[in-house]
Amino acid sequence: MGKDSLRVFLDIRSGSVGLAIVRFASNGILKDVPEVIFCIRKHLPFIQKSKNERLLSTTINVVREVLITGRKHVQKDFKEVHVTFGPPWYFYETQTIKHASEKETICDKNWFKKIADSEVEAFISRNFHNRKPDIIEKTLLRATLNGYETSSPLTGAAKEYEFTFYISAVESSTTNSIRGSISEILGISEVKMHTMAPLCLSAVLFIFEGVVKQYMVVDLGNEITEFFLVRDELIITSFSIPYGQHSVIKEISKDLRVSPTVAQSIYKSYLDGVLISTHKYMVENSLKRARGLWADLTVTALRDISAQYILSSVIILVGMKENSNFYKSVLEGKELGDIFPKQNPLDIRILVAEDLKLKSGTTVTGGKLDLFLAMEISSIDKSDRFKYP
């Protein structure tokens, strides 16, 4: 039986920071079986649009808070820390390069490195201008030589080749602040950084493998809703809208003339069915308006995507349970027949943490594990098809 190791998972999203401490051990049959021994999620204070410059410092403060809390509960040595960035903290692109000629190209590491480096430089130029970000992932998702898909693209010569890359990056000021906090509080220099898109895709593939080949994944954040169109296990395009769960709370806050924090508490009481009738009526009016605004923004986004791609009628919602349920009502209450294929009815599926817990063998002994942390724990070693050679 192998020696136990502890890993820390830190999830940084729009509006919240989550942390899980996970024990990985061999049980004699399966290696690296994960067991969650502590987890926590802390929501960020509501920040108005005029104060967006405070977002990084506020987020780092919450990161430090959850790290300190985790360290107090588990006073043992950690093997490594995995940090996952959700929207809007990272930039990413999926790019496909195609080439065909009469002359064969020798596909070796030096040749491939030139192609890969050129793609990374172009990605940085498009998204960061003169700034130098931290490249988080540079992954070769798919390679085809002479019309045949291969996992060993650097083993011969080819007249035709096609490579699909996933490249992601985060502002270096953000990653430096997080690394510094982890080093100071946990005393760990081994920090591995990831972005949510490939981990989310890996988790969805794990659950729905062989069931659907094309679908739309909707990542429901507190401030941002992001859409990923997936076909044949690849993200072929994405789009985001500046509306999320916090936007719904702000509608309630405005109507009831209370702070967003109080509005959030009122909304929870509404969901629990314990709100007095007067407030209930006002909250329902706020939710009706929020559904309309979210639906209108969603339709605009989907029309932009459908102008270039045929959309799948399968939509997989990734978010906190109450948020996913609310957004499902947004989609079901809007006429979308002219956007999605008419021959297939809309098939909306809600991904929940329990799906991954059962399939990954994860058990929670230190708190309630949310979906985002569950996806990261179950997918952290499976998200890449193969790295750059």
C-alpha positions, 0 to 999 in steps of 0.5 A, a space after each residue: 500500500 502506497 504512502 498517503 499524500 495530501 493535495 490542496 485544491 484552490 478554486 478561484 472564480 467570479 464571486 467566490 474562492 473554494 478550497 479542498 484538502 484531499 488525501 490521495 492513497 492507494 487501496 491496493 486495487 486503485 491508485 490515488 483514490 481521493 478522499 476529501 478531508 476538508 473543504 470550504 467556499 467563501 463568497 467575495 463581497 459584492 463589488 460595484 462596477 465602479 470599483 472593479 479595480 478592487 477585485 484582485 486585492 479583494 480576491 487575494 484577501 479571500 484566498 488568504 482567508 481560506 488558506 489560513 482556515 484550511 491550514 488551521 483545520 489540517 496541520 500536516 504537510 502538503 505534497 502540492 497545491 493545485 490552483 484552478 482559475 475560472 472566468 474571468 481570471 484567464 484568457 484562452 484560445 483553441 486554435 487549429 493549424 492545417 497544412 498540406 503540400 506535395 513535399 513531406 515535412 519531417 515532424 520532429 521536436 525542433 520543427 514542432 517547437 517552432 510551430 508551438 512557440 509561434 502560436 503562443 506568441 500570437 496568442 499573447 499578442 492578441 490578448 495581452 498586448 505588451 504585457 507578459 502573462 503566465 502561460 498556464 496551459 499549452 496543450 496539444 489536444 489533437 493531432 492528425 498526420 496524413 489524415 490519421 489521428 495520432 497521439 505520437 505526432 513526432 514520429 515521422 514525415 507527413 505531407 498533411 498535418 493538422 494540430 489543435 492547440 489549447 493555450 491559456 494564460 493569466 495576468 502575472 500580477 494575479 499568479 504572483 500574488 497567489 503564489 506568494 500567499 500560498 508560499 507564506 501560509 502553507 510553506 509550499 513552492 510546488 504550485 500547479 495552475 490550471 484553467 476551468 475550461 479543460 477540467 470542466 470538459 474532462 468532467 463532462 466527458 467522464 460523466 457523459 462519455 458515449 452519450 452525446 458528441 456535441 453539446 453546449 456547456 454553460 458555466 454559471 458564475 456569480 458575475 459571468 455566464 460562459 458558454 462552451 460549444 463542444 464537438 468531438 471532445 473539443 471546445 470549438 468556440 466560446 462566448 460570455 455574458 456579464 450576468 450571473 447569480 450576483 446580478 439576480 441578487 442585485 435585482 432583489 437588493 434594488 427592489 427591496 432597498 437593502 444591501 446585496 448581503 441582506 438581499 442574498 439572505 432574503 433570497 435564501 429564505 425565499 428558496 427555503 420557503 420561509 419568506 413572509 408573503 409581502 417580501 415573497 411577492 417583491 422577490 418574485 417580481 425581482 426574479 421575473 425581471 432577472 429572468 428576462 434580462 438573463 434570457 435576453 443576454 443569453 439569446 444575443 450570445 447564442 445568436 452570435 454563436 449560431 451564426 457560425 456554428 450549428 448548435 446542439 440541443 443538449 445543454 449542460 449546466 455547470 454551477 451551484 445547484 440553486 443557480 443551475 435550477 434558476 438558469 434552467 427556468 430562464 432557458 425554459 421560459 424563453 422561445 429558442 426554437 429559431 436558434 437550436 435545431 427544430 427537429 430536436 427538443 431542448 435537452 437541459 441537464 444539470 451537473 451536480 457534485 454527486 455525479 462526480 463523487 460517485 464516479 470518482 470514489 470521492 467521499 466528503 468527511 470535512 464539509 460539503 463538496 461543491 461541484 467546481 471543487 469536485 470537478 477539479 479533484 476528479 479531473 486534475 490528472 485527466 484533463 490533458 490529452 497529451 502535452 506539448 512534446 
